[in-house]
Amino acid sequence: MTVGGVSSPGSELGEFLRARRGALDPSRAGLVDDGRLRRVPGLRREELAQLAHVSPDYVVRLEQGRTRRVSRAVLDALADALELAPDERSYLFALAEVTEAAPAGPPARHQVGRQLRELLDAMREIPAMILDYRHEVLAWNRAAAALLTDFGALRPDERNLIRLTFLHGPYRALYADWARSARECVSVLRMETGRHPDDRILSALVEELNAKDADFKTWWNARSVRGPRQLTKTYNHPVAGPLTLDVQQLTVATQPDQFLVAYTTRPDSGSEQALRFLLQWSDHAGERIIPDSYRTAHRQPDR
């Protein structure tokens, strides 16, 4: 069953297994060609069962979403047989776990503590912000607003980096390689929906992006997953020009569902000079971190 573009945990487990089974080259898995015609690419169900040392009927029940109760040993065997990457293996385990029911009230949007806000403000020369697992921007400093967008001009429900990547024209235009960054966003979102299958805010985000962006729909259906990792991103900024920055993601120990994201440049690089220029410009602009003309021309219509 699918709600808002997000499959139920049981069916998503089956769909994920089918997708990974279909993506695996039988010869790479060490299987001998038996001469039978393969109607679809990848492993057959009985071949996956053979490699994982389970019954074909058990694989059928998993792929049809009729069970999620899988032992750790069987999950490890399936992950090994499918040659899952670490993030994919984590996603598989998240899907197979029995989750608690969603709370009766609407899911909460997380708050940022005073100390974290003061830390952001103290990082004057480093663009930084606090995100939650949904990639909602909970807090940011002036440098992040100068680099990325005027978050204060957006409604709270629009302050989501994945949503901005697909649906906010000026933010999308910042990326020198939008497609690569957008696919990374989809893989992260797929991972988080597996970890939080009852989160209605995430489900609504997936439903909106599926309806409004064809690329998102295609990449979402590919079922690629990954967790946070160190990234390097290049932006074409309307004020500072090209900037290449390392993106550091740091877990907040006191708030497990939050993490601090900081954008840094290589010492003595052109990007360091461009970022310094941008921050000086934003200081001189005062509270107008984005020029009024730029903000007016690119403001998103109310929805």
Secondary structure, DSSP 8 states (H G I E B T S, - for coil): -EETTEE-HHHHHHHHHHHHHHHS-TTTTT----S---SSSS--HHHHHHHHTS-HHHHHHHHTTS-----HHHHHHHHHHTT--HHHHHHHHHHHS------SS--------HHHHHHHHH-TTS-EEEEETT-BEEEE-HHHHHHT--GGGS-GGG-BHHHHHHH-HHHHHHBTTHHHHHHHHHHHHHHHHHH-TT-HHHHHHHHHHHHH-HHHHHHHHHT-------EEEEEEETTTEEEEEEEEEEE-TTSTTEEEEEEE--TTSHHHHHHHHHHHHHHHTTT-SS-HHHHHHH-----
